[in-house]
Amino acid sequence: LSIHNAVTFSFFYSGLVAITLFNLVIIFDKQNKVSKWLLIPGIITIASFASFLLMPYITSSIHVQTLNPHRLARPDIRLKTTLEWSVFFSVIVWFVLMSIYLMTKKPTKVAKTEG
């Protein structure tokens, strides 16, 4: 694999893991520190990452072929490109929504400890 492929897959796999873990934190948060509605953009982002990573298995092509545009005939709309852009936009939307939520959230009162 080329360096580009290694970096590409490390981004997509680590992004999938990061957003999945963050969603799990929201799901199992008993104190409701983060609103549950933020699971929706998280799930969409996870689906985008997973779709891109599963694409070679769904289309019966190997990773190297799907990442090397010179080995395949180029249709007008390419599934790989569409899925890459869906990951990009879903990650941006997830970050923006999470940022807006955290910036507008009222701070919680922290109990003072005597020391």
C-alpha positions as CSV (number, residue, x, y, z in Angstrom):
1,L,0.0,0.0,0.0
2,S,1.1,3.5,-0.7
3,I,1.5,6.1,2.0
4,H,-1.7,7.8,0.8
5,N,-3.6,4.6,1.3
6,A,-2.2,4.1,4.8
7,V,-3.0,7.7,5.8
8,T,-6.5,7.4,4.2
9,F,-7.4,4.3,6.1
10,S,-6.0,5.5,9.4
11,F,-8.2,8.6,9.1
12,F,-11.3,6.7,8.2
13,Y,-10.8,4.0,10.9
14,S,-9.8,6.4,13.6
15,G,-12.7,8.8,12.7
16,L,-15.1,5.9,12.9
17,V,-13.7,4.8,16.3
18,A,-13.7,8.4,17.7
19,I,-17.3,9.3,16.8
20,T,-18.5,5.8,17.9
21,L,-16.8,6.3,21.3
22,F,-18.2,9.8,21.7
23,N,-21.7,8.5,20.9
24,L,-21.3,5.7,23.4
25,V,-20.3,8.3,26.1
26,I,-23.5,10.2,25.2
27,I,-25.6,7.0,25.4
28,F,-24.2,5.9,28.8
29,D,-24.1,9.4,30.4
30,K,-26.3,9.2,33.4
31,Q,-26.0,12.9,34.3
32,N,-27.1,14.0,30.8
33,K,-24.1,16.3,30.3
34,V,-24.7,16.2,26.6
35,S,-28.1,16.2,24.9
36,K,-29.2,12.9,23.5
37,W,-30.3,14.6,20.2
38,L,-26.6,14.9,19.3
39,L,-26.7,11.1,18.7
40,I,-28.5,11.8,15.4
41,P,-25.6,13.6,13.6
42,G,-23.2,11.1,15.3
43,I,-25.1,8.1,13.9
44,I,-25.2,9.7,10.5
45,T,-21.4,10.4,10.7
46,I,-20.7,6.8,11.8
47,A,-22.8,5.5,8.9
48,S,-20.8,7.7,6.5
49,F,-17.5,6.4,7.8
50,A,-18.7,2.8,7.8
51,S,-20.2,3.1,4.3
52,F,-16.9,4.3,2.9
53,L,-14.9,1.5,4.7
54,L,-17.4,-1.2,3.6
55,M,-17.6,0.1,0.0
56,P,-15.0,-2.3,-1.4
57,Y,-16.7,-5.3,0.1
58,I,-20.2,-4.1,-1.2
59,T,-18.9,-3.4,-4.7
60,S,-16.7,-6.5,-4.8
61,S,-13.5,-4.6,-5.5
62,I,-10.4,-4.5,-3.4
63,H,-9.2,-1.3,-1.5
64,V,-6.3,-0.7,-3.8
65,Q,-8.5,-0.7,-6.9
66,T,-11.1,1.6,-5.4
67,L,-8.4,4.1,-4.4
68,N,-6.5,4.0,-7.7
69,P,-8.6,5.9,-10.3
70,H,-6.4,4.6,-13.2
71,R,-7.5,1.0,-12.7
72,L,-11.2,1.5,-13.1
73,A,-13.5,3.0,-15.7
74,R,-14.8,6.4,-14.4
75,P,-18.5,6.7,-14.3
76,D,-20.2,10.2,-14.1
77,I,-20.9,9.8,-10.4
78,R,-18.5,7.6,-8.5
79,L,-19.6,5.9,-5.3
80,K,-16.2,6.3,-3.7
81,T,-16.2,10.0,-4.2
82,T,-19.7,10.4,-3.1
83,L,-19.0,8.5,0.1
84,E,-15.8,10.5,0.8
85,W,-17.7,13.7,0.5
86,S,-20.5,12.4,2.7
87,V,-17.9,11.7,5.4
88,F,-16.5,15.2,5.0
89,F,-19.8,16.9,5.3
90,S,-21.1,14.7,8.1
91,V,-18.0,15.3,10.1
92,I,-18.2,19.1,9.6
93,V,-21.9,19.1,10.5
94,W,-21.2,17.0,13.6
95,F,-18.4,19.3,14.7
96,V,-20.5,22.5,14.1
97,L,-23.5,21.1,16.0
98,M,-21.4,19.8,18.9
99,S,-19.6,23.2,19.1
100,I,-22.8,25.2,19.0
101,Y,-24.3,23.0,21.7
102,L,-21.3,23.2,24.0
103,M,-21.0,27.0,23.5
104,T,-24.6,27.7,24.3
105,K,-24.9,25.2,27.1
106,K,-25.2,26.8,30.5
107,P,-22.4,25.8,32.8
108,T,-23.4,23.4,35.6
109,K,-22.7,24.3,39.2
110,V,-19.8,22.5,40.7
111,A,-19.9,21.7,44.4
112,K,-17.1,23.2,46.4
113,T,-15.0,20.9,48.4
114,E,-13.6,22.0,51.7
115,G,-9.9,21.6,51.9
